[in-house]
Amino acid sequence: MSGFYEELEIGDTAELGAHLFTADEIKAFAASYDPQAFHLDEEAGRRSHFGALCASGWHTAAVWMSKMVEHRKRIEAEREAAGLPPVRLGPSPGFRDLRWLRPVRAGDTVTFRSTVTAKRPVASRPGWGLVSHHNTGVNQVGERVFEFNGSVFWPMKPAD
């Protein structure tokens, strides 16, 4: 998932990276963005239906985005080092089917991936295609904890 639109293949998968969710980080995120007791306090988490302190679903989504941004920066640095032109993605028109499948608990390491599922040229935006991708987060024991489908405007190769 590093080249121009024409170079992408359906099924291409990017390994975005892994993240260890710590109790302190879970609490800090929750205090700022999702202050529910089971995100803020270990004892409240144990008493909840989750059975333990767990990360906000929005925290999991924010880490996915952080990993995607890091991945894109690595791709651009690799292309620049190889003397290749940059591939600057356009905006995302949105996402759908966001699901938090299992709680992410303190101590869990979640590995994030993104797989191209469809692509099509955009008639109203010459030089651009729309790429759809399925995104997942899987914990250290192989359980899928997070997924969604997204799309992004992807540049086509510049004319020579």
ABEGO torsion letter per residue (X at the ends): XABBAAABBBGBBBBAEBBBBBAAAAAAAAAAABBBAAAABAAAAAABAAGBBBBBAAAAAAAAAAAAAAAAAAAAAAAAAAGBBBBBBBBBAEBBGBBBABBBBBGBBBBBBBBBABBBBBAABBGBBBBBBBBBBBBAAGBBABBBBBBBBBBBBBBX
